[in-house]
Amino acid sequence: MTAQTQRASHHPVADALDGRTALVTGAAGDIGRSTALRLAVDGARVVLADVSSRVEETASMCADRAGTANPVTTVFDVTDAEAVQQAFDDLNADGVVPDLLFNNAGYQGAFSNIVDYDPEDFRRVLDINVVGVFNVLKSFSRGLIATGRPGSIVNTASMAHGGAPNMAAYSASKAAVIALTKTAAKDLASNAIRVNSISPAFVGPGDMWDRQVQRQADTPSQYFSDDPAEVARQMISAVPLRRYGSLDEVAAVARFLLSDEASYITGFDIEVSGGAV
């Protein structure tokens, strides 16, 4: 089977992103990796960014799945504005100017009742999830505007924006991401850069699901049992479709918003939640 056939059999719209260059932050994580794979299979040149050198694992998987040469990788901390800009400058010097951005790097933070929440962890969550998203969005947009090309940004928010128990910092940060998305969409519309966000609910199987279940069980609350198996049942019972979402289902929505199939959508948050609110 050729790489072309593999792409066509994996997704119904093969090579739909040919000629596009997509930067994915948090590319070593589950959602970042899954979305990078989908973008690569659909023909985009992917630029993979993370604070961890594990991003090379994602690069290898993208190369294997898409049948192309190794993607570009870069390692930086999204909270460091100078490091972010330097990464974009280095990419530009190599002739790489992304026109798509999956602004996905994030940190879930501690699980704790708000009266016990560690202020330092609270600041760290906001620094990564809000300031980090802003830093990358700004450098990406400035670089793309200089070329005069249109583009698309998808920020990763979360259904926690509605206020998840024991997750004060994370919930606040993701509500901020949605507000930032709406403002950025207005500010960048005159440059033909669309900005949207996605809000996943429970996603599994994998480390994200297992960690959230265990941490909610470990944190005293009137909302969840102290038994992880029961917490899992409680979470699923809150979802009308009675299951968690898959990584590929989240990636599919991000890919849609990044593509020209969503060319008249901007300033919008899509909840990938199975009907949960």
C-alpha atoms as a printed R data frame, in Angstrom:
    type eleno elety resid chain resno       x      y      z
1   ATOM     1    CA   MET     A     1   0.000  0.000  0.000
2   ATOM     2    CA   THR     A     2   1.399  3.392 -0.998
3   ATOM     3    CA   ALA     A     3   1.484  6.439  1.268
4   ATOM     4    CA   GLN     A     4  -1.130  8.020 -1.015
5   ATOM     5    CA   THR     A     5  -3.455  5.043 -0.553
6   ATOM     6    CA   GLN     A     6  -2.870  5.052  3.189
7   ATOM     7    CA   ARG     A     7  -3.937  8.680  3.411
8   ATOM     8    CA   ALA     A     8  -7.036  8.070  1.353
9   ATOM     9    CA   SER     A     9  -8.092  5.079  3.444
10  ATOM    10    CA   HIS     A    10  -7.464  6.818  6.786
11  ATOM    11    CA   HIS     A    11  -9.643  9.868  6.102
12  ATOM    12    CA   PRO     A    12 -12.227 10.513  3.382
13  ATOM    13    CA   VAL     A    13 -10.639 13.841  2.371
14  ATOM    14    CA   ALA     A    14  -7.083 12.950  1.421
15  ATOM    15    CA   ASP     A    15  -4.419 15.614  0.969
16  ATOM    16    CA   ALA     A    16  -6.967 18.336  1.826
17  ATOM    17    CA   LEU     A    17  -4.228 20.339  3.537
18  ATOM    18    CA   ASP     A    18  -1.579 20.066  0.817
19  ATOM    19    CA   GLY     A    19   0.539 23.199  0.710
20  ATOM    20    CA   ARG     A    20  -0.328 24.202  4.269
21  ATOM    21    CA   THR     A    21   2.134 24.335  7.170
22  ATOM    22    CA   ALA     A    22   0.658 23.568 10.589
23  ATOM    23    CA   LEU     A    23   2.337 24.329 13.909
24  ATOM    24    CA   VAL     A    24   1.139 22.123 16.774
25  ATOM    25    CA   THR     A    25   2.098 23.058 20.327
26  ATOM    26    CA   GLY     A    26   1.887 20.477 23.098
27  ATOM    27    CA   ALA     A    27   2.703 17.990 20.359
28  ATOM    28    CA   ALA     A    28   4.118 15.427 22.785
29  ATOM    29    CA   GLY     A    29   0.763 15.124 24.571
30  ATOM    30    CA   ASP     A    30  -2.191 12.941 23.664
31  ATOM    31    CA   ILE     A    31  -4.405 15.530 21.937
32  ATOM    32    CA   GLY     A    32  -1.478 17.322 20.295
33  ATOM    33    CA   ARG     A    33  -0.049 14.083 18.944
34  ATOM    34    CA   SER     A    34  -3.386 12.825 17.648
35  ATOM    35    CA   THR     A    35  -4.098 16.116 15.884
36  ATOM    36    CA   ALA     A    36  -0.597 16.332 14.422
37  ATOM    37    CA   LEU     A    37  -1.046 12.851 12.971
38  ATOM    38    CA   ARG     A    38  -4.361 13.767 11.376
39  ATOM    39    CA   LEU     A    39  -2.955 16.983  9.879
40  ATOM    40    CA   ALA     A    40   0.078 15.159  8.497
41  ATOM    41    CA   VAL     A    41  -2.043 12.412  6.969
42  ATOM    42    CA   ASP     A    42  -4.241 15.046  5.351
43  ATOM    43    CA   GLY     A    43  -1.240 16.550  3.592
44  ATOM    44    CA   ALA     A    44  -0.033 19.364  5.849
45  ATOM    45    CA   ARG     A    45   3.606 19.934  6.638
46  ATOM    46    CA   VAL     A    46   3.639 19.745 10.421
47  ATOM    47    CA   VAL     A    47   5.875 21.713 12.759
48  ATOM    48    CA   LEU     A    48   5.830 20.039 16.157
49  ATOM    49    CA   ALA     A    49   6.518 22.050 19.301
50  ATOM    50    CA   ASP     A    50   6.679 21.072 22.948
51  ATOM    51    CA   VAL     A    51   8.635 21.787 26.100
52  ATOM    52    CA   SER     A    52   9.617 18.095 26.114
53  ATOM    53    CA   SER     A    53  12.039 16.305 23.798
54  ATOM    54    CA   ARG     A    54   9.358 13.595 23.543
55  ATOM    55    CA   VAL     A    55   8.114 15.654 20.621
56  ATOM    56    CA   GLU     A    56  10.560 13.600 18.538
57  ATOM    57    CA   GLU     A    57   8.341 10.553 19.141
58  ATOM    58    CA   THR     A    58   5.431 12.425 17.585
59  ATOM    59    CA   ALA     A    59   7.624 13.398 14.635
60  ATOM    60    CA   SER     A    60   8.521  9.781 14.026
61  ATOM    61    CA   MET     A    61   4.870  8.724 14.176
62  ATOM    62    CA   CYS     A    62   3.851 11.469 11.740
63  ATOM    63    CA   ALA     A    63   6.578 10.448  9.318
64  ATOM    64    CA   ASP     A    64   5.517  6.794  9.493
65  ATOM    65    CA   ARG     A    65   1.797  7.507  9.138
66  ATOM    66    CA   ALA     A    66   1.995 10.160  6.433
67  ATOM    67    CA   GLY     A    67   4.843  8.582  4.482
68  ATOM    68    CA   THR     A    68   6.880 11.790  4.393
69  ATOM    69    CA   ALA     A    69  10.275 12.921  5.634
70  ATOM    70    CA   ASN     A    70  10.622 13.725  9.318
71  ATOM    71    CA   PRO     A    71   8.571 16.787 10.291
72  ATOM    72    CA   VAL     A    72  10.159 19.901 11.744
73  ATOM    73    CA   THR     A    73  10.442 19.886 15.551
74  ATOM    74    CA   THR     A    74  11.175 22.694 17.990
75  ATOM    75    CA   VAL     A    75  11.422 22.745 21.772
76  ATOM    76    CA   PHE     A    76  10.427 25.834 23.758
77  ATOM    77    CA   ASP     A    77   8.482 26.933 26.830
78  ATOM    78    CA   VAL     A    78   5.276 28.724 25.820
79  ATOM    79    CA   THR     A    79   5.429 30.906 28.952
80  ATOM    80    CA   ASP     A    80   8.709 32.457 27.784
81  ATOM    81    CA   ALA     A    81   7.728 35.101 25.229
82  ATOM    82    CA   GLU     A    82  11.306 35.627 24.052
83  ATOM    83    CA   ALA     A    83  11.849 31.887 23.554
84  ATOM    84    CA   VAL     A    84   8.593 31.642 21.623
85  ATOM    85    CA   GLN     A    85   9.551 34.515 19.317
86  ATOM    86    CA   GLN     A    86  13.037 33.078 18.843
87  ATOM    87    CA   ALA     A    87  11.522 29.753 17.777
88  ATOM    88    CA   PHE     A    88   9.426 31.521 15.145
89  ATOM    89    CA   ASP     A    89  12.443 33.543 14.006
90  ATOM    90    CA   ASP     A    90  14.471 30.350 13.639
91  ATOM    91    CA   LEU     A    91  11.700 28.692 11.647
92  ATOM    92    CA   ASN     A    92  11.402 31.754  9.421
93  ATOM    93    CA   ALA     A    93  15.166 31.737  8.817
94  ATOM    94    CA   ASP     A    94  14.758 28.169  7.557
95  ATOM    95    CA   GLY     A    95  11.929 29.214  5.249
96  ATOM    96    CA   VAL     A    96   9.192 27.734  7.446
97  ATOM    97    CA   VAL     A    97   6.251 30.091  8.078
98  ATOM    98    CA   PRO     A    98   3.217 28.230  9.475
99  ATOM    99    CA   ASP     A    99  -0.199 29.352  8.264
100 ATOM   100    CA   LEU     A   100  -2.126 26.987 10.557
101 ATOM   101    CA   LEU     A   101  -1.778 26.864 14.349
102 ATOM   102    CA   PHE     A   102  -3.125 24.296 16.783
103 ATOM   103    CA   ASN     A   103  -2.424 26.233 19.994
104 ATOM   104    CA   ASN     A   104  -2.697 23.284 22.321
105 ATOM   105    CA   ALA     A   105   0.023 23.345 25.000
106 ATOM   106    CA   GLY     A   106  -1.525 23.202 28.446
107 ATOM   107    CA   TYR     A   107  -1.287 22.111 32.064
108 ATOM   108    CA   GLN     A   108  -4.157 20.658 34.095
109 ATOM   109    CA   GLY     A   109  -2.778 21.610 37.479
110 ATOM   110    CA   ALA     A   110  -3.721 20.368 40.908
111 ATOM   111    CA   PHE     A   111  -7.061 18.922 41.987
112 ATOM   112    CA   SER     A   112  -8.079 20.670 45.187
113 ATOM   113    CA   ASN     A   113 -10.954 22.444 46.877
114 ATOM   114    CA   ILE     A   114 -10.529 26.146 46.202
115 ATOM   115    CA   VAL     A   115  -9.912 26.936 49.886
116 ATOM   116    CA   ASP     A   116  -6.862 24.674 49.812
117 ATOM   117    CA   TYR     A   117  -5.579 25.493 46.332
118 ATOM   118    CA   ASP     A   118  -1.878 26.325 46.140
119 ATOM   119    CA   PRO     A   119  -1.467 29.894 44.787
120 ATOM   120    CA   GLU     A   120   1.787 28.983 43.047
121 ATOM   121    CA   ASP     A   121   0.122 26.168 41.123
122 ATOM   122    CA   PHE     A   122  -2.766 28.500 40.288
123 ATOM   123    CA   ARG     A   123  -0.311 30.966 38.752
124 ATOM   124    CA   ARG     A   124   1.457 28.206 36.851
125 ATOM   125    CA   VAL     A   125  -1.803 26.974 35.304
126 ATOM   126    CA   LEU     A   126  -2.737 30.477 34.157
127 ATOM   127    CA   ASP     A   127   0.791 31.157 32.919
128 ATOM   128    CA   ILE     A   128   0.840 28.066 30.705
129 ATOM   129    CA   ASN     A   129  -2.798 27.921 29.635
130 ATOM   130    CA   VAL     A   130  -3.484 31.625 29.100
131 ATOM   131    CA   VAL     A   131  -0.216 33.558 28.804
132 ATOM   132    CA   GLY     A   132   1.332 30.678 26.853
133 ATOM   133    CA   VAL     A   133  -1.577 30.567 24.413
134 ATOM   134    CA   PHE     A   134  -1.304 34.352 23.992
135 ATOM   135    CA   ASN     A   135   2.465 34.249 23.405
136 ATOM   136    CA   VAL     A   136   2.224 31.654 20.645
137 ATOM   137    CA   LEU     A   137  -0.840 33.242 19.049
138 ATOM   138    CA   LYS     A   138   0.880 36.629 18.929
139 ATOM   139    CA   SER     A   139   4.154 35.416 17.392
140 ATOM   140    CA   PHE     A   140   2.334 33.188 14.902
141 ATOM   141    CA   SER     A   141   0.026 36.015 13.806
142 ATOM   142    CA   ARG     A   142   2.793 38.608 13.451
143 ATOM   143    CA   GLY     A   143   4.824 36.249 11.286
144 ATOM   144    CA   LEU     A   144   1.888 35.306  9.083
145 ATOM   145    CA   ILE     A   145   0.678 38.895  8.663
146 ATOM   146    CA   ALA     A   146   4.140 39.821  7.364
147 ATOM   147    CA   THR     A   147   3.633 37.376  4.489
148 ATOM   148    CA   GLY     A   148   0.163 38.659  3.596
149 ATOM   149    CA   ARG     A   149  -1.232 35.116  3.635
150 ATOM   150    CA   PRO     A   150  -4.495 34.029  5.282
151 ATOM   151    CA   GLY     A   151  -4.429 31.530  8.119
152 ATOM   152    CA   SER     A   152  -6.310 29.734 10.851
153 ATOM   153    CA   ILE     A   153  -5.803 29.228 14.575
154 ATOM   154    CA   VAL     A   154  -7.456 26.711 16.877
155 ATOM   155    CA   ASN     A   155  -6.911 27.138 20.619
156 ATOM   156    CA   THR     A   156  -7.539 24.253 23.006
157 ATOM   157    CA   ALA     A   157 -10.046 25.199 25.687
158 ATOM   158    CA   SER     A   158 -12.069 22.660 27.707
159 ATOM   159    CA   MET     A   159 -15.574 21.922 28.947
160 ATOM   160    CA   ALA     A   160 -14.101 22.798 32.348
161 ATOM   161    CA   HIS     A   161 -14.735 26.417 31.321
162 ATOM   162    CA   GLY     A   162 -18.151 25.972 32.913
163 ATOM   163    CA   GLY     A   163 -16.577 25.390 36.330
164 ATOM   164    CA   ALA     A   164 -15.344 21.875 37.165
165 ATOM   165    CA   PRO     A   165 -15.235 20.900 40.850
166 ATOM   166    CA   ASN     A   166 -11.750 20.816 42.399
167 ATOM   167    CA   MET     A   167 -10.252 22.435 39.269
168 ATOM   168    CA   ALA     A   168 -10.416 26.165 39.983
169 ATOM   169    CA   ALA     A   169  -7.280 27.184 38.115
170 ATOM   170    CA   TYR     A   170  -7.867 24.959 35.095
171 ATOM   171    CA   SER     A   171 -11.510 26.026 34.776
172 ATOM   172    CA   ALA     A   172 -10.602 29.714 35.019
173 ATOM   173    CA   SER     A   173  -7.814 29.331 32.481
174 ATOM   174    CA   LYS     A   174  -9.999 27.623 29.902
175 ATOM   175    CA   ALA     A   175 -12.742 30.230 30.246
176 ATOM   176    CA   ALA     A   176 -10.023 32.793 29.581
177 ATOM   177    CA   VAL     A   177  -8.898 30.893 26.469
178 ATOM   178    CA   ILE     A   178 -12.411 31.159 25.022
179 ATOM   179    CA   ALA     A   179 -12.535 34.906 25.729
180 ATOM   180    CA   LEU     A   180  -9.069 35.346 24.222
181 ATOM   181    CA   THR     A   181 -10.209 33.399 21.155
182 ATOM   182    CA   LYS     A   182 -13.173 35.696 20.593
183 ATOM   183    CA   THR     A   183 -11.091 38.863 20.919
184 ATOM   184    CA   ALA     A   184  -8.321 37.507 18.693
185 ATOM   185    CA   ALA     A   185 -10.890 36.554 16.048
186 ATOM   186    CA   LYS     A   186 -12.070 40.164 15.922
187 ATOM   187    CA   ASP     A   187  -8.557 41.638 15.978
188 ATOM   188    CA   LEU     A   188  -7.228 39.349 13.225
189 ATOM   189    CA   ALA     A   189 -10.262 39.251 10.919
190 ATOM   190    CA   SER     A   190  -8.922 42.102  8.778
191 ATOM   191    CA   ASN     A   191  -5.837 39.970  8.116
192 ATOM   192    CA   ALA     A   192  -7.941 36.968  7.006
193 ATOM   193    CA   ILE     A   193  -6.794 34.944 10.019
194 ATOM   194    CA   ARG     A   194  -9.593 32.939 11.600
195 ATOM   195    CA   VAL     A   195  -9.451 32.070 15.312
196 ATOM   196    CA   ASN     A   196 -11.582 29.392 16.958
197 ATOM   197    CA   SER     A   197 -11.350 27.060 19.925
198 ATOM   198    CA   ILE     A   198 -12.389 23.562 20.885
199 ATOM   199    CA   SER     A   199 -13.647 22.425 24.277
200 ATOM   200    CA   PRO     A   200 -13.201 18.690 24.809
201 ATOM   201    CA   ALA     A   201 -15.013 17.025 27.691
202 ATOM   202    CA   PHE     A   202 -13.897 13.616 28.936
203 ATOM   203    CA   VAL     A   203 -11.447 11.995 26.510
204 ATOM   204    CA   GLY     A   204 -10.094  8.464 26.714
205 ATOM   205    CA   PRO     A   205  -8.801  5.913 27.078
206 ATOM   206    CA   GLY     A   206  -5.353  6.951 28.199
207 ATOM   207    CA   ASP     A   207  -3.364  8.907 30.751
208 ATOM   208    CA   MET     A   208  -5.623 11.974 30.717
209 ATOM   209    CA   TRP     A   209  -8.722  9.964 31.581
210 ATOM   210    CA   ASP     A   210  -6.994  7.790 34.175
211 ATOM   211    CA   ARG     A   211  -5.391 10.774 35.884
212 ATOM   212    CA   GLN     A   212  -8.600 12.782 36.094
213 ATOM   213    CA   VAL     A   213 -10.572  9.862 37.495
214 ATOM   214    CA   GLN     A   214  -7.926  9.075 40.103
215 ATOM   215    CA   ARG     A   215  -7.398 12.699 41.151
216 ATOM   216    CA   GLN     A   216 -11.122 13.352 41.582
217 ATOM   217    CA   ALA     A   217 -11.369 10.195 43.673
218 ATOM   218    CA   ASP     A   218  -8.448 11.375 45.811
219 ATOM   219    CA   THR     A   219  -9.981 14.825 46.417
220 ATOM   220    CA   PRO     A   220 -12.820 14.983 48.992
221 ATOM   221    CA   SER     A   221 -15.947 16.273 47.277
222 ATOM   222    CA   GLN     A   222 -19.727 15.983 47.411
223 ATOM   223    CA   TYR     A   223 -19.658 15.467 43.634
224 ATOM   224    CA   PHE     A   224 -17.517 12.350 43.303
225 ATOM   225    CA   SER     A   225 -16.929  9.097 45.135
226 ATOM   226    CA   ASP     A   226 -13.561  8.184 46.644
227 ATOM   227    CA   ASP     A   227 -13.612  5.005 44.538
228 ATOM   228    CA   PRO     A   228 -12.025  5.567 41.090
229 ATOM   229    CA   ALA     A   229 -14.277  2.978 39.430
230 ATOM   230    CA   GLU     A   230 -17.342  4.764 40.755
231 ATOM   231    CA   VAL     A   231 -15.934  8.167 39.725
232 ATOM   232    CA   ALA     A   232 -15.573  6.853 36.181
233 ATOM   233    CA   ARG     A   233 -19.216  5.776 36.205
234 ATOM   234    CA   GLN     A   234 -20.290  9.136 37.630
235 ATOM   235    CA   MET     A   235 -18.418 11.011 34.913
236 ATOM   236    CA   ILE     A   236 -19.834  8.912 32.098
237 ATOM   237    CA   SER     A   237 -23.362  9.203 33.495
238 ATOM   238    CA   ALA     A   238 -23.068 12.999 33.080
239 ATOM   239    CA   VAL     A   239 -22.561 12.580 29.322
240 ATOM   240    CA   PRO     A   240 -25.779 12.139 27.278
241 ATOM   241    CA   LEU     A   241 -23.980  9.845 24.803
242 ATOM   242    CA   ARG     A   242 -22.845  7.746 27.816
243 ATOM   243    CA   ARG     A   243 -19.211  7.437 26.774
244 ATOM   244    CA   TYR     A   244 -16.044  9.484 26.674
245 ATOM   245    CA   GLY     A   245 -14.748 10.888 23.405
246 ATOM   246    CA   SER     A   246 -11.771  9.534 21.521
247 ATOM   247    CA   LEU     A   247  -8.597 11.408 20.730
248 ATOM   248    CA   ASP     A   248  -9.379 11.065 17.034
249 ATOM   249    CA   GLU     A   249 -12.797 12.663 17.534
250 ATOM   250    CA   VAL     A   250 -11.146 15.693 19.124
251 ATOM   251    CA   ALA     A   251  -8.501 15.832 16.378
252 ATOM   252    CA   ALA     A   252 -11.197 15.708 13.691
253 ATOM   253    CA   VAL     A   253 -12.837 18.872 15.014
254 ATOM   254    CA   ALA     A   254  -9.511 20.711 15.297
255 ATOM   255    CA   ARG     A   255  -8.629 19.698 11.747
256 ATOM   256    CA   PHE     A   256 -12.023 20.868 10.451
257 ATOM   257    CA   LEU     A   257 -11.667 24.310 12.038
258 ATOM   258    CA   LEU     A   258  -8.136 24.694 10.717
259 ATOM   259    CA   SER     A   259  -9.122 23.773  7.177
260 ATOM   260    CA   ASP     A   260 -10.857 25.818  4.512
261 ATOM   261    CA   GLU     A   261 -13.952 23.684  5.099
262 ATOM   262    CA   ALA     A   262 -14.553 26.065  8.028
263 ATOM   263    CA   SER     A   263 -13.707 29.183  6.013
264 ATOM   264    CA   TYR     A   264 -16.657 31.219  7.365
265 ATOM   265    CA   ILE     A   265 -16.267 30.234 11.001
266 ATOM   266    CA   THR     A   266 -14.325 32.467 13.372
267 ATOM   267    CA   GLY     A   267 -14.633 33.466 17.027
268 ATOM   268    CA   PHE     A   268 -16.445 30.213 17.833
269 ATOM   269    CA   ASP     A   269 -15.914 27.486 20.437
270 ATOM   270    CA   ILE     A   270 -16.950 23.958 19.478
271 ATOM   271    CA   GLU     A   271 -17.776 21.716 22.436
272 ATOM   272    CA   VAL     A   272 -16.576 18.164 21.787
273 ATOM   273    CA   SER     A   273 -18.533 16.796 24.694
274 ATOM   274    CA   GLY     A   274 -21.032 14.118 23.773
275 ATOM   275    CA   GLY     A   275 -23.734 16.542 24.848
276 ATOM   276    CA   ALA     A   276 -22.323 17.229 28.316
277 ATOM   277    CA   VAL     A   277 -22.583 20.795 29.575
